């Protein structure tokens, strides 16, 4: 799958995760956010090959933002330690930019 399709699939998964989180199903939101992160990270390597590559750091920022949403869904499931780990990973990702 190309970077463009992975990125679009990532956006769809994120949207479905947002809906799941808003409707009170954080376990489903967790799955969707994890899928979104996986797809987003897999599109990094092919991004420079796109006719109009994204701005430097924009894809990494998107992934870190999704990671914060994942942490929020984990917090709602009372898995606080895992939520803290994901939050710290997001902060480190933001600091790397």
N, C-alpha and C positions, 0 to 999 in steps of 0.2 A: 504494500500500500504506500502511496506517495505521502510526502510530508503534508501536502495540502489536505488530503483526505484524513490523515491522522489528526490534524489540527481541527478539522471540522467535526470529526467524530468525538474528539475531546470536548469541544464546545457543546455538543449535544448531550454527552454524558454529564457534563457540569450542570447544564440546564435541568436535566432530569433529577440530578442530586439536589439542586436548589428547591425544586418542587417537592421532592420527598421530605426534605428538611422542614419546609414550610407546612406540610400537611401532617407532620408528627410521626414520620417513619424514619428515624435517624439511622437504623440499621441498613435500610435500602439506600439512604443518602451516602452512607459510608462506602458501600460497594460502588456506587456511581462515581463518587469522587476518586476512589482508588483507580477505577478504570480510566477516568479522565486524566489523572496524573500519568499513568502508564502510557497512554496514547500521546499525550503532550511531550513527554520525554523521548518517545521514539521518533518524534518528528524533528528533533533537534539536528540530527546528523544530515538530513536531507534538505533542510531549510535553505542553505546557501545555493542549492541547485535550482530553486524556484525562479521563474522569470522576474518576479518582484519579491526578493527576500524580505522578511520582516526586519524591523529595526533591531539593532544589537541590544540584547537584554530583554526585549519584549516578551519572548516566549518563556524565558526563565521567570520573569515577573508573574506571568499568567500561572505558571506551575506553582510558584510559591503562594499565590493567592488561593488557588484551589487547595493547597495543603492546609491553609488556615481554615477553610471551610470543612475539610476533613476533620481537623482538630475540634471544630465546633460540634460536628455530628458525634464524635467520640465522647465529648464532654456531656452531651445530652443523653448518652447511653451509660453514663457513670463509669466510664473507663478513663479516669482522670490521668493516670500515669501515661497511658498511650497518647492521650490528647496533649499532654505536656511535651512528650517526645516530638510529636508532629509540629507543635508550635515552635519548639526550639529549632527544628530543621528548617521551618519557614523563615525564621528570623535569620539564621545563618545564610540561607539562600538570598534574602534581601540584602544582607551585609556584603555578600560577594559581588553584587551588582555594582 
